Amino acid sequence: MQHDVLLGLGSNLAAPEQQLARAVAHIARLPGVQLRAVSSLYRSAPLGYTDQPAFLNAVLRLATRLTPTELLGALQDIEREQGRTRDFPNAPRTLDVDILLYDQLRQDDPALTLPHPRCHERAFVLLPLLELAPDCVIPGRGRAQDWLPACRDQGIEKLGPLAADETPSAER
């Protein structure tokens, strides 16, 4: 069975646009995953810990046969391959990949909460999410577009399409 999944990607270290492009290429090659759409690239001010560079963000839509736990494990492997460390909450990072929505599943366990517990509070998630899924409903929260007014003071700028990963296949 195919599941409809929306992922949030972010980076603010080590050539962020290249980090995101490389992550998209890796995700597209995962067994049991079909990449359906990639949002535009957005630049956003950091939230929480603000003494760090701006982030680049995007949202991906994919279809997968993987379970949420299997997908999470594969995404964390990609983060580690791209140098992700988890020094402290909201720290600068080479790559962050979050499962935002997995069908209309609601799940709350120590390993994975769905939908992502803060996706409705973040302009850097909502704007690219709505670009790919204009009628998106966040389970337990309602229509995604209804949450945008609460995020209007978060600094965000739409940059345009995310460039394709130009890394030669031998280096991937």
C-alpha positions as CSV (number, residue, x, y, z in Angstrom):
1,M,0.0,0.0,0.0
2,Q,1.3,3.5,-0.9
3,H,1.2,6.2,1.8
4,D,1.2,9.9,1.1
5,V,4.0,11.6,3.1
6,L,5.2,15.2,3.4
7,L,8.7,15.8,4.6
8,G,10.3,19.1,5.8
9,L,13.9,19.7,5.1
10,G,16.2,22.4,6.5
11,S,19.9,23.3,6.6
12,N,22.0,26.2,7.6
13,L,25.6,24.8,7.6
14,A,28.1,23.6,5.0
15,A,26.5,24.9,1.8
16,P,22.8,24.6,2.8
17,E,21.4,24.5,-0.8
18,Q,23.7,21.7,-1.7
19,Q,22.9,19.8,1.5
20,L,19.2,20.0,0.6
21,A,19.7,19.1,-3.0
22,R,21.8,16.1,-2.0
23,A,19.2,15.0,0.5
24,V,16.4,15.2,-2.1
25,A,18.5,13.0,-4.4
26,H,19.1,10.4,-1.6
27,I,15.5,10.4,-0.6
28,A,14.4,9.8,-4.2
29,R,16.7,6.8,-4.4
30,L,15.3,5.1,-1.2
31,P,13.8,1.7,-1.9
32,G,10.0,1.8,-1.6
33,V,9.9,5.6,-2.1
34,Q,8.6,7.6,-5.0
35,L,9.4,11.4,-5.0
36,R,6.2,13.2,-6.2
37,A,7.0,16.9,-5.7
38,V,9.6,19.4,-4.3
39,S,8.6,22.8,-3.1
40,S,10.4,26.0,-3.8
41,L,13.4,26.8,-1.6
42,Y,12.7,29.2,1.3
43,R,15.1,31.2,3.5
44,S,14.0,31.5,7.1
45,A,15.2,33.2,10.3
46,P,16.2,30.7,13.0
47,L,13.6,30.0,15.8
48,G,14.5,29.2,19.4
49,Y,18.3,29.6,19.3
50,T,18.8,32.6,17.1
51,D,22.6,33.1,17.2
52,Q,23.1,31.2,14.0
53,P,22.8,31.6,10.2
54,A,19.4,31.7,8.4
55,F,18.0,28.3,7.3
56,L,17.1,27.1,3.8
57,N,14.0,25.0,3.8
58,A,11.8,23.0,1.5
59,V,9.1,20.4,1.7
60,L,8.9,17.1,-0.3
61,R,5.9,15.1,-1.2
62,L,6.4,11.4,-1.7
63,A,4.6,8.1,-1.9
64,T,6.1,5.2,0.1
65,R,5.5,1.6,1.1
66,L,7.7,2.1,4.1
67,T,6.2,2.3,7.6
68,P,6.7,5.5,9.5
69,T,9.4,3.9,11.6
70,E,11.2,2.5,8.6
71,L,11.1,5.9,6.8
72,L,12.3,7.7,9.9
73,G,15.3,5.3,10.2
74,A,16.2,5.9,6.5
75,L,15.9,9.7,6.9
76,Q,18.1,9.7,10.0
77,D,20.7,7.7,8.1
78,I,20.7,10.4,5.4
79,E,21.1,13.1,8.0
80,R,24.1,11.3,9.6
81,E,25.7,10.7,6.2
82,Q,25.5,14.5,5.6
83,G,27.1,15.3,9.0
84,R,24.1,15.9,11.2
85,T,24.9,16.2,14.9
86,R,22.4,16.8,17.7
87,D,24.3,19.1,20.0
88,F,21.3,20.9,21.6
89,P,17.7,21.8,20.6
90,N,17.4,24.2,17.7
91,A,21.2,24.0,17.0
92,P,22.7,24.8,13.6
93,R,22.7,21.8,11.4
94,T,23.9,20.5,8.1
95,L,20.6,18.7,7.5
96,D,17.3,18.2,9.3
97,V,14.6,16.0,7.7
98,D,11.2,15.7,9.5
99,I,8.2,13.6,8.7
100,L,5.5,16.3,8.8
101,L,2.5,14.2,7.7
102,Y,2.1,10.5,7.0
103,D,-1.3,10.1,5.4
104,Q,-3.7,11.3,8.1
105,L,-2.0,9.2,10.8
106,R,-1.8,10.4,14.4
107,Q,0.9,8.8,16.4
108,D,2.5,9.8,19.7
109,D,5.4,7.7,20.9
110,P,8.9,8.4,22.0
111,A,10.5,7.7,18.6
112,L,8.0,9.6,16.4
113,T,5.1,11.9,16.8
114,L,2.8,12.4,13.8
115,P,1.8,14.9,12.6
116,H,5.0,16.7,13.5
117,P,4.1,18.4,16.8
118,R,5.2,22.0,15.7
119,C,4.5,22.0,12.0
120,H,1.5,24.2,12.4
121,E,3.6,26.8,14.2
122,R,6.3,27.3,11.6
123,A,6.1,29.5,8.5
124,F,9.1,27.6,7.0
125,V,6.9,24.5,7.1
126,L,3.5,25.9,6.3
127,L,4.4,28.0,3.2
128,P,6.2,25.2,1.3
129,L,3.7,22.6,2.6
130,L,0.8,24.7,1.2
131,E,2.7,25.1,-2.1
132,L,2.5,21.3,-2.6
133,A,-0.8,20.6,-0.8
134,P,-3.0,23.7,-0.9
135,D,-5.9,22.0,0.8
136,C,-3.8,20.3,3.4
137,V,-5.4,19.4,6.7
138,I,-3.1,18.7,9.7
139,P,-4.7,15.9,11.7
140,G,-5.9,17.3,15.1
141,R,-5.1,20.9,14.0
142,G,-7.3,21.6,11.0
143,R,-6.5,23.4,7.8
144,A,-2.8,24.3,7.4
145,Q,-3.7,27.6,5.8
146,D,-5.6,28.7,9.0
147,W,-2.3,28.6,10.9
148,L,-0.4,31.0,8.7
149,P,-1.6,34.3,10.4
150,A,0.0,33.2,13.7
151,C,3.3,32.8,11.8
152,R,3.3,36.1,10.0
153,D,6.1,37.6,12.1
154,Q,8.6,34.8,11.4
155,G,11.1,36.0,8.8
156,I,10.8,34.0,5.6
157,E,11.5,34.6,2.0
158,K,10.7,32.4,-1.1
159,L,13.8,32.0,-3.2
160,G,12.7,29.8,-6.1
161,P,13.3,26.3,-7.2
162,L,15.7,24.0,-5.4
163,A,18.6,23.3,-7.7
164,A,19.2,19.7,-8.7
165,D,22.0,17.8,-7.0
166,E,25.0,18.0,-9.3
167,T,27.2,15.5,-7.4
168,P,28.5,12.9,-9.8
169,S,27.0,9.5,-9.1
170,A,30.4,8.0,-8.1
171,E,30.6,10.5,-5.2
172,R,27.0,9.9,-3.9
